[in-house]
């Protein structure tokens, strides 16, 4: 067929270069169109949010930064002098010199100034071990975990308390069968027998290689002996009683202890609640429901006020230790339910597959079920950690002056008494808690993305 004169058909001999995407689909404009103005409802909500920010943000920035007082040595520096030199009658901005004057008290509490190097060294060891352990690319994770869970707690406790504790007979009372000069070694043998019995049970339950079990037993005995000896040895450090501890350091002590103790206890309680053994399941259910059924403030009051009434005469426990135990048991009950939810989300086929390849109960839990369950409930675990970190402020009610307790204590100083004193300190307290809680939340999101194996 002959080509007509009006035929304008054209066959391109080369590919056309790809055009850039529309400017409204990429960059800031693309993100705003997709997330803020994707529909009429989202547009209305965005405009309402912008209006609220317009009302709140300028005044907040002026009060906390632009019009705030940043230098001074007393309350007079934080006054606003009206025009004409009249007496100050308006206090309309934050008084940050007051926070600077009490910063040491807020951080360390009433810990002696000459011994603050011990607290600083403990904090340095904590963050020096925590940061590389939280970074997946840093090697030697096993050694780091051993340091954080085995070495650091003992060294930090010795540094902050002074060590040289009287541990003779803390398990076995002095009797004709346990004379005073041998009580330390008798206690050591009792704890060793407990460890050996636990390792033997674990070997039988998990079919662990006997050589590996012997290595674990030897390591546990060595660590136990080192811990007992180091805590009873006189290092020449001044003894600092826990009532002198306080501030943000005490907040970290309570929060970290509760977090570290609640996760393994919560896992064991979750396993116990799902156990086929009636006694174990009943005990776990009663424990979890009891601790979840009472508020934390009740637990703290019980440990601080009521518990000493049930102890024999002459027997007492440190108030901080009682609070630590109460917080750990309370948070472990909530952690148990979080872990149990993750285990219930695992398909039944995973359990059947573990049994099909010959794994026993503990092996299947350790290698198949728990890794998947814990990955699923990372948001719930971190949410429990964040709640526990904020709940540490409740200990100030029972006389333990943590971060918030020290802030409230500083309000009695007339040298800095102003109408904005309390508000300034509470804004500072809220900001510090927000930084740590936001950091935990962002790290949780990072781990979720890193461990995500789903297909999007």
C-alpha positions as CSV (number, residue, x, y, z in Angstrom):
1,X,0.0,0.0,0.0
2,X,1.4,3.3,-1.0
3,X,2.1,6.0,1.6
4,X,-0.3,8.9,1.2
5,X,0.9,12.5,1.3
6,X,-1.2,13.2,4.5
7,X,0.4,10.3,6.4
8,X,2.3,11.8,9.4
9,X,3.2,8.5,11.1
10,X,6.7,8.4,12.5
11,X,8.9,5.6,13.9
12,X,11.5,6.8,16.4
13,X,14.9,5.3,16.0
14,X,16.2,6.3,19.5
15,X,14.8,6.0,23.0
16,X,13.6,9.2,24.6
17,X,15.4,10.1,27.8
18,X,13.3,9.7,31.0
19,X,11.8,12.9,32.2
20,X,12.3,14.0,35.8
21,X,9.2,13.3,38.1
22,X,6.9,16.3,38.7
23,X,8.1,18.6,41.4
24,X,4.9,18.0,43.3
25,X,5.7,14.3,43.7
26,X,9.2,14.4,45.1
27,X,11.1,16.3,47.8
28,X,9.5,18.4,50.5
29,X,6.4,19.2,48.3
30,X,5.9,15.6,47.5
31,X,6.1,14.5,51.1
32,X,3.7,17.3,52.2
33,X,1.2,16.3,49.5
34,X,1.4,12.7,50.4
35,X,1.3,13.0,54.2
36,X,-0.3,16.3,55.0
37,X,-2.6,17.2,52.2
38,X,-3.5,13.8,50.7
39,X,-7.3,14.3,51.3
40,X,-9.7,16.9,52.5
41,X,-9.8,15.5,56.0
42,X,-6.0,15.4,56.3
43,X,-5.8,19.0,55.0
44,X,-8.2,20.2,57.6
45,X,-6.4,18.4,60.4
46,X,-3.1,19.8,59.1
47,X,-4.4,23.3,59.2
48,X,-5.8,22.9,62.7
49,X,-2.4,21.5,63.8
50,X,-0.6,24.4,62.3
51,X,-2.9,26.8,64.0
52,X,-2.3,25.1,67.4
53,X,1.4,25.3,66.8
54,X,1.1,29.0,66.0
55,X,-0.6,29.6,69.3
56,X,1.8,27.5,71.4
57,X,5.2,27.5,69.9
58,X,6.0,31.3,69.8
59,X,5.1,31.8,73.5
60,X,6.9,28.7,74.5
61,X,10.1,29.7,72.7
62,X,9.9,33.2,74.2
63,X,9.4,31.9,77.7
64,X,12.1,29.2,77.6
65,X,14.7,30.8,75.3
66,X,14.4,34.3,73.9
67,X,13.1,36.2,76.9
68,X,14.6,33.8,79.5
69,X,17.3,34.8,82.0
70,X,20.6,32.9,81.4
71,X,23.0,34.4,84.0
72,X,22.8,35.5,87.6
73,X,23.6,34.5,91.1
74,X,20.3,35.0,92.9
75,X,16.6,35.5,92.4
76,X,17.1,39.2,91.6
77,X,18.6,38.3,88.3
78,X,15.3,36.7,87.2
79,X,13.1,39.7,87.8
80,X,11.5,41.8,85.0
81,X,11.9,45.5,85.9
82,X,8.9,47.4,84.5
83,X,9.6,50.6,82.6
84,X,10.1,53.5,85.0
85,X,12.1,51.6,87.6
86,X,9.2,50.4,89.7
87,X,9.5,47.3,91.9
88,X,9.4,44.1,90.0
89,X,5.9,42.8,89.7
90,X,6.1,40.5,86.8
91,X,7.9,37.2,86.3
92,X,7.3,36.1,82.7
93,X,10.3,34.0,81.6
94,X,12.4,31.0,82.7
95,X,15.1,31.5,85.3
96,X,17.9,29.2,84.1
97,X,20.6,30.4,86.5
98,X,18.6,28.7,89.2
99,X,18.9,25.4,87.3
100,X,22.6,26.0,86.8
101,X,23.1,26.7,90.5
102,X,21.4,23.4,91.5
103,X,22.6,21.3,88.6
104,X,25.0,19.2,90.7
105,X,22.2,18.5,93.2
106,X,19.9,17.5,90.4
107,X,22.4,15.1,89.0
108,X,24.3,13.6,92.0
109,X,22.0,14.4,94.9
110,X,23.8,14.8,98.2
111,X,26.7,12.6,97.3
112,X,29.9,14.1,98.8
113,X,31.8,16.4,96.5
114,X,35.1,14.8,97.1
115,X,33.8,11.4,96.0
116,X,32.0,12.5,92.8
117,X,34.7,10.9,90.7
118,X,33.4,7.5,91.7
119,X,29.9,8.3,90.3
120,X,31.5,9.9,87.2
121,X,33.6,6.8,86.6
122,X,30.5,4.5,87.0
123,X,28.5,6.6,84.5
124,X,31.4,6.6,82.1
125,X,31.7,2.8,82.3
126,X,27.9,2.5,81.8
127,X,27.7,4.5,78.7
128,X,31.0,3.2,77.4
129,X,29.5,-0.3,77.5
130,X,26.0,0.6,76.5
131,X,26.8,2.5,73.3
132,X,28.8,-0.1,71.5
133,X,26.4,-2.8,72.6
134,X,23.5,-0.9,71.1
135,X,25.4,-0.5,67.7
136,X,25.0,-3.6,65.6
137,X,28.1,-3.0,63.6
138,X,30.5,-3.0,66.6
139,X,32.1,-6.4,67.2
140,X,32.7,-8.4,70.4
141,X,29.0,-8.4,71.4
142,X,29.5,-11.4,73.7
143,X,32.3,-9.8,75.6
144,X,30.4,-6.5,75.9
145,X,27.4,-8.3,77.3
146,X,29.6,-10.1,79.9
147,X,31.1,-6.8,80.9
148,X,27.7,-5.0,81.2
149,X,25.9,-7.8,83.0
150,X,28.8,-9.3,85.1
151,X,31.6,-6.9,85.6
152,X,30.0,-3.4,85.5
153,X,27.3,-3.9,88.1
154,X,29.9,-5.2,90.7
155,X,32.4,-2.5,90.0
156,X,29.8,0.3,89.9
157,X,28.3,-0.9,93.2
158,X,31.7,-1.0,94.9
159,X,32.6,2.5,93.5
160,X,29.3,4.1,94.6
161,X,28.9,2.4,98.0
162,X,32.5,1.9,98.9
163,X,32.4,-1.9,99.1
164,X,33.8,-3.7,102.2
165,X,30.4,-5.2,103.1
166,X,30.0,-7.6,105.9
167,X,28.9,-10.6,104.0
168,X,29.7,-13.2,106.6
169,X,26.7,-15.3,107.1
170,X,24.3,-13.6,104.8
171,X,22.8,-17.0,103.9
172,X,23.7,-19.2,106.9
173,X,23.3,-17.8,110.4
174,X,26.0,-18.2,112.9
175,X,25.5,-21.6,114.6
176,X,27.7,-24.3,116.1
177,X,27.7,-25.8,112.6
178,X,28.7,-22.5,111.0
179,X,31.3,-20.7,113.2
180,X,31.9,-17.1,112.4
181,X,35.4,-17.7,110.9
182,X,33.9,-20.1,108.2
183,X,30.6,-18.4,107.4
184,X,31.9,-16.7,104.3
185,X,33.1,-20.0,102.8
186,X,30.0,-21.9,103.9
187,X,27.8,-19.2,102.1
188,X,30.1,-19.6,99.0
189,X,29.6,-23.3,99.0
190,X,25.8,-23.0,99.4
191,X,25.6,-20.6,96.4
192,X,27.9,-22.9,94.4
193,X,25.6,-25.9,95.1
194,X,22.7,-23.8,93.9
195,X,24.5,-22.9,90.7
196,X,25.6,-26.4,90.0
197,X,22.1,-27.7,90.6
198,X,20.7,-25.1,88.2
199,X,23.3,-25.9,85.5
200,X,22.6,-29.6,85.9
201,X,18.9,-29.1,85.5
202,X,19.5,-26.9,82.4
203,X,21.7,-29.6,80.9
204,X,19.0,-32.2,81.3
205,X,16.3,-29.8,80.0
206,X,18.2,-28.6,76.9
207,X,20.5,-31.6,76.2
208,X,23.5,-29.4,76.5
209,X,27.0,-30.8,75.8
210,X,28.5,-31.8,79.2
211,X,31.8,-30.1,78.4
212,X,30.0,-26.9,77.7
213,X,28.0,-27.2,80.9
214,X,31.2,-27.8,82.9
215,X,32.7,-24.6,81.4
216,X,29.6,-22.7,82.3
217,X,29.6,-24.0,85.8
218,X,33.3,-23.2,86.3
219,X,32.7,-19.7,84.9
220,X,29.7,-19.1,87.2
221,X,31.7,-20.3,90.3
222,X,34.6,-18.0,89.4
223,X,32.3,-15.0,88.9
224,X,30.5,-15.8,92.1
225,X,33.7,-16.1,94.1
226,X,35.0,-12.9,92.5
227,X,31.8,-11.0,93.3
228,X,31.7,-12.2,97.0
229,X,35.4,-11.5,97.5
230,X,35.3,-8.1,95.9
231,X,32.3,-7.0,97.8
232,X,33.8,-8.1,101.1
233,X,37.3,-6.7,100.4
234,X,38.4,-3.4,101.8
235,X,39.4,-1.2,98.8
236,X,40.1,1.8,101.0
237,X,37.0,3.7,99.7
238,X,34.9,5.8,102.0
239,X,31.5,4.2,102.6
240,X,28.6,6.2,101.2
241,X,25.2,5.3,102.5
242,X,22.4,5.1,100.0
243,X,20.4,8.0,101.7
244,X,23.1,10.3,100.3
245,X,22.5,9.0,96.8
246,X,20.0,10.9,94.7
247,X,19.3,13.0,91.7
248,X,19.4,11.7,88.2
249,X,22.0,9.1,89.1
250,X,19.5,7.4,91.4
251,X,16.9,7.6,88.6
252,X,19.3,5.7,86.3
253,X,20.1,3.2,89.0
254,X,16.4,2.4,89.6
255,X,15.5,2.4,85.9
256,X,18.4,0.3,84.7
257,X,18.0,-2.2,87.5
258,X,14.3,-2.6,86.8
259,X,14.8,-2.9,83.0
260,X,17.6,-5.4,83.3
261,X,15.8,-7.6,85.8
262,X,12.3,-7.3,84.3
263,X,13.1,-8.8,80.9
264,X,14.4,-12.2,81.9
265,X,11.9,-12.5,84.7
266,X,9.1,-11.5,82.3
267,X,10.2,-14.2,79.8
268,X,10.3,-16.9,82.5
269,X,6.8,-15.8,83.8
270,X,5.4,-15.8,80.2
271,X,6.8,-19.3,79.7
272,X,5.4,-20.4,83.1
273,X,1.9,-19.1,82.3
274,X,1.9,-21.1,79.1
275,X,3.3,-24.2,80.7
276,X,1.4,-27.5,80.8
277,X,2.4,-28.0,84.4
278,X,-0.5,-26.9,86.5
279,X,1.6,-25.8,89.5
280,X,3.9,-23.7,87.4
281,X,1.1,-22.2,85.4
282,X,-0.9,-21.4,88.5
283,X,2.0,-19.7,90.3
284,X,2.8,-17.6,87.2
285,X,-0.8,-16.5,86.8
286,X,-1.1,-15.6,90.5
287,X,2.2,-13.7,90.4
288,X,1.3,-11.8,87.2
289,X,-2.2,-10.9,88.2
290,X,-1.3,-9.9,91.7
291,X,1.5,-7.4,90.6
292,X,-0.6,-6.1,87.8
293,X,-3.6,-5.6,90.1
294,X,-1.9,-3.1,92.5
295,X,-0.4,0.3,91.6
296,X,3.3,0.9,91.8
297,X,2.9,3.4,94.6
298,X,1.3,0.8,96.7
299,X,4.2,-1.6,96.1
300,X,6.7,1.1,97.1
301,X,4.8,2.0,100.3
302,X,4.6,-1.7,101.1
303,X,8.4,-2.2,100.6
304,X,9.2,1.0,102.5
305,X,6.8,1.0,105.4
306,X,5.1,-2.4,105.8
307,X,7.9,-4.8,105.0
308,X,10.1,-3.9,108.0
309,X,7.1,-4.7,110.3
310,X,7.2,-8.3,109.2
311,X,10.9,-8.8,109.6
312,X,12.5,-10.2,112.7
313,X,14.1,-7.9,115.2
314,X,17.5,-6.7,114.1
315,X,16.9,-7.6,110.5
316,X,16.6,-4.7,108.0
317,X,17.1,-4.1,104.3
318,X,18.3,-0.9,102.7
319,X,15.4,1.3,101.5
320,X,16.8,1.6,98.0
321,X,17.3,-2.2,97.8
322,X,13.6,-2.7,98.8
323,X,12.5,-0.2,96.1
324,X,14.6,-1.9,93.5
325,X,13.1,-5.3,94.2
326,X,9.6,-3.9,94.2
327,X,10.1,-2.1,90.9
328,X,11.7,-5.2,89.3
329,X,8.9,-7.5,90.3
330,X,6.2,-5.0,89.3
331,X,7.6,-4.4,85.9
332,X,8.4,-8.1,85.3
333,X,4.6,-8.8,85.5
334,X,3.8,-6.4,82.7
335,X,6.8,-7.6,80.7
336,X,5.4,-11.2,81.0
337,X,2.2,-10.2,79.3
338,X,4.0,-8.4,76.5
339,X,6.2,-11.5,75.9
340,X,3.2,-13.8,76.1
341,X,1.4,-11.8,73.5
342,X,4.4,-12.2,71.1
343,X,4.4,-16.0,71.7
344,X,0.7,-16.2,70.9
345,X,1.3,-14.4,67.7
346,X,3.7,-17.1,66.5
347,X,1.9,-19.5,64.1
348,X,1.3,-23.0,65.4
349,X,3.4,-24.4,62.5
350,X,6.6,-23.0,64.1
351,X,6.0,-25.1,67.2
352,X,5.3,-28.1,65.1
353,X,8.3,-27.5,62.9
354,X,10.6,-27.3,66.0
355,X,9.2,-30.6,67.3
356,X,9.6,-32.2,63.9
357,X,13.3,-31.6,63.7
358,X,13.8,-33.1,67.2
359,X,14.1,-30.1,69.4
360,X,12.9,-30.3,73.0
361,X,10.9,-27.6,74.7
362,X,13.8,-25.4,75.9
363,X,15.7,-25.8,72.6
364,X,12.6,-24.8,70.6
365,X,11.9,-21.8,72.8
366,X,15.5,-20.6,72.8
367,X,16.2,-21.1,69.1
368,X,12.8,-20.9,67.3
369,X,10.0,-19.3,69.3
370,X,11.5,-16.6,71.5
371,X,13.6,-14.9,68.9
372,X,10.6,-14.4,66.7
373,X,8.3,-13.5,69.6
374,X,10.7,-10.9,71.0
375,X,11.2,-9.4,67.6
376,X,7.4,-9.0,67.2
377,X,6.9,-7.3,70.6
378,X,9.8,-4.9,70.4
379,X,7.4,-1.9,70.5
380,X,5.7,-3.3,73.6
381,X,9.0,-4.1,75.4
382,X,10.3,-0.6,74.8
383,X,7.0,0.9,75.8
384,X,7.3,-0.9,79.1
385,X,10.9,0.3,79.5
386,X,9.8,3.9,78.9
387,X,6.9,3.6,81.4
388,X,9.3,2.2,84.0
389,X,11.8,5.0,83.4
390,X,9.1,7.6,84.0
391,X,7.6,5.7,87.0
392,X,10.9,6.1,88.9
393,X,9.7,9.5,90.0
394,X,7.3,7.8,92.3
395,X,10.2,6.8,94.7
396,X,10.4,10.4,95.9
397,X,7.1,9.7,97.8
398,X,8.8,7.2,100.0
399,X,11.8,9.4,100.8
400,X,14.2,8.5,98.0
401,X,15.3,11.7,96.5
402,X,15.6,10.9,92.8
403,X,15.7,13.5,90.0
404,X,12.2,14.8,90.7
405,X,12.8,14.6,94.5
406,X,15.9,16.7,94.3
407,X,14.0,19.3,92.2
408,X,11.2,19.5,94.7
409,X,13.8,19.8,97.5
410,X,15.4,22.8,95.8
411,X,12.2,24.7,95.9
412,X,12.7,25.4,99.7
413,X,15.7,27.7,98.9
414,X,14.6,31.2,99.5
415,X,17.6,32.6,97.6
416,X,16.0,31.5,94.4
417,X,12.3,31.7,95.4
418,X,10.4,33.2,92.5
419,X,7.0,32.5,90.9
420,X,8.7,30.8,88.0
421,X,11.1,28.7,90.1
422,X,9.0,25.6,90.2
423,X,7.8,25.9,86.6
424,X,11.4,26.4,85.3
425,X,12.6,23.3,87.2
426,X,9.7,21.2,86.0
427,X,10.3,22.2,82.4
428,X,13.9,21.2,82.8
429,X,12.9,17.9,84.3
430,X,10.4,17.2,81.5
431,X,13.0,18.0,78.9
432,X,15.5,15.6,80.4
433,X,13.0,12.8,80.6
434,X,11.8,13.5,77.0
435,X,15.4,13.2,75.7
436,X,15.9,9.8,77.2
437,X,12.4,8.5,76.4
438,X,12.6,9.8,72.8
439,X,16.0,8.2,72.4
440,X,14.7,4.8,73.5
441,X,11.7,5.2,71.1
442,X,13.9,6.0,68.2
443,X,16.2,3.1,68.9
444,X,13.2,0.8,69.1
445,X,12.2,2.0,65.6
446,X,15.7,1.4,64.3
447,X,15.7,-2.1,65.6
448,X,12.3,-2.8,64.2
449,X,13.4,-1.8,60.7
450,X,16.7,-3.7,61.0
451,X,15.0,-6.9,62.1
452,X,12.0,-6.6,59.8
453,X,11.9,-9.7,57.5
454,X,8.5,-9.0,56.0
455,X,7.8,-8.2,52.4
456,X,6.4,-4.8,51.7
